[in-house]
Amino acid sequence: MGRTGGHFGVTDPQDLFEDNAIRRTIRRSVLKVVLLRWIDKKPSNPYEIIKYMRIGRLGHMAHLATSSLKNDIYNTLSALEKSGYIKAKAKTENGRVKKYYTITPTGKRALAESRKVLKRSIREISNLLD
């Protein structure tokens, strides 16, 4: 936890976002867009996605504890499926059943809109910080 004092009771600004609701909400929202984009590019199973996030271009998201990352991915995939943005298809590989997710037309529309909103938000936030 952070030191007290300064703005919002913390001295170090990084402490403000260490483990609070704002940070978790932003992370979950970004994760939804990242997962939709990943699945849009390549139907995938959760293991492939987790592996990519740990060692791939999204390594910065792996600052989350390993179990937290796995839980966030599984929970987000479940939420996206319940929302109708992705659908799962079971495949048997080496005697094991694996779920492969594909994006739905509704998911493609949601991804397109989310990308616009996210890009616009990043530009606006960047302008505020300059």
Buried (B, 14 or more C-beta within 10 A) or exposed (E): EBEEEEEEEBEEEEBBBEEEEEEEEEBEBEBBBBBBEBBBEEBBBBEBBBEBBBEEEBEEBBEBEEEEBBEBBEEBBEBBBEEEBBBBEEEEEEEEEBBBBBBBEEBEEBBEEBEEEBEEEEEEEEEEEE
